[in-house]
């Protein structure tokens, strides 16, 4: 092989490398667009907070329960509800029950029950901002009055 012919020869690997790079760019671009279209990025941010609550029942008189955030993450009050009041049919938002927009350790809310507790299960339920996910953060069974 002549040295002059070696430097003038155009048949090389560059077309193959070019095709591989174009395919790789297309695959990466499709993955990024697919993530945004399918809203997969939002699901990562919509995980339930970790928190524990204490339930203090008043069985004489007003039939109130005071729920206190003991430990864990601070939570936006607009995302918290309490279910199980009035025979389990009522869901009450925390936003009107506390003086702040977040529930953090030490924050309490009082809920009234118009009927006797009698073993009612009370739940503190978190719902994600987009409404797609929800989780029961804490639950308690009221004392049986009989």
Steps between C-alpha positions, in 0.01 A plus 500: 500500500632838407525774759340757272198276443459453878452872559258546209281198583153624613352167607510512879284429803355851532165423325438213744588714801276777366202264474559365852517853643180604320314194635627568854388865484158393372453247780603749771273769356206257483555399865503862620188592302324183615572583863337840469205375294420215739553729802741256661699782659202609713450159654843514659408821683160373613613265773309494827658680794606307808325619815344362819195638675354466850123466552345630823129413532248684715222248552304702755310807385596639159640182341814677371827352386820702509756379246858615557789467255771331709800450272591492134478719193320834489188470285291758314159522672323509164618143438373351831155365579355310793249226426286282724300770673119473523481131427790498254323703231657838563838629383622821664786714366778617732532840330214654701603331827853635546634852514773437243543369148722210610465227757826431680600335826286635783214626280156389622154502346170428672220315323142461624289191466123532522451135590665277762842366405428132578804346331510740203826493299642849444759548225733786406518485119750680276411569133759613245470842337384355170252270677641182347655354817378472856624327813376441852767658719351391832186335634344432836198312627291699745423347840179303527259685733282203586 
